[in-house]
């Protein structure tokens, strides 16, 4: 997986996907990636800001098809 910027839904911390930490195992022994600052499990890929250059071809295509 490509290392992308993600944003935490709880504390709005922007960090790389690879910087997320593994949580303690749940009752089934599964681990999830959590925010390094607050420990939240939910995160999203932020939309580029106006004036910020687009880097990935899919982002450029997504913006072109929206118009």
C-alpha positions in Angstrom: 0.0 0.0 0.0 1.2 3.5 -0.8 2.1 5.7 2.2 -0.6 8.4 2.1 -1.6 11.2 4.4 -4.6 10.5 6.6 -6.6 12.5 9.1 -8.0 11.3 12.4 -11.8 11.7 12.8 -11.5 12.5 16.5 -8.5 14.8 17.0 -8.0 15.9 13.4 -4.3 14.9 13.5 -2.8 14.6 10.0 -0.2 11.9 9.8 1.1 9.2 7.4 -0.7 5.9 7.3 2.6 4.2 8.2 2.8 6.3 11.4 -0.4 4.7 12.8 0.2 2.4 15.7 -1.2 -1.1 16.3 -3.7 -1.4 19.1 -3.8 -4.0 21.8 -5.5 -7.2 20.6 -9.2 -7.4 21.2 -11.0 -10.5 22.5 -10.6 -12.2 19.1 -6.8 -11.5 18.9 -7.2 -8.9 16.1 -5.2 -5.7 16.1 -6.2 -2.5 14.4 -4.3 0.7 13.4 -5.0 3.6 15.6 -4.1 7.3 15.7 -0.7 7.9 17.3 -2.0 10.9 19.2 -5.4 9.9 20.6 -5.9 6.2 19.8 -9.0 6.6 17.6 -9.6 3.9 15.0 -11.5 6.0 12.4 -9.5 8.1 9.8 -10.0 9.4 6.3 -8.0 10.7 3.4 -8.4 14.5 3.4 -9.4 16.2 0.2 -6.7 18.5 -1.3 -7.1 22.2 -0.3 -7.8 24.8 -3.0 -4.5 25.8 -4.6 -2.7 22.7 -3.4 -1.2 20.7 -6.2 -2.7 17.3 -7.0 -0.2 14.5 -7.0 -1.9 11.2 -7.8 -3.5 10.5 -11.2 -6.7 9.3 -9.6 -7.0 12.6 -7.7 -6.7 14.5 -10.9 -9.2 12.3 -12.6 -11.6 12.5 -9.7 -11.5 16.3 -9.8 -11.9 16.5 -13.6 -14.9 14.1 -13.6 -16.6 16.2 -10.9 -16.7 19.4 -13.0 
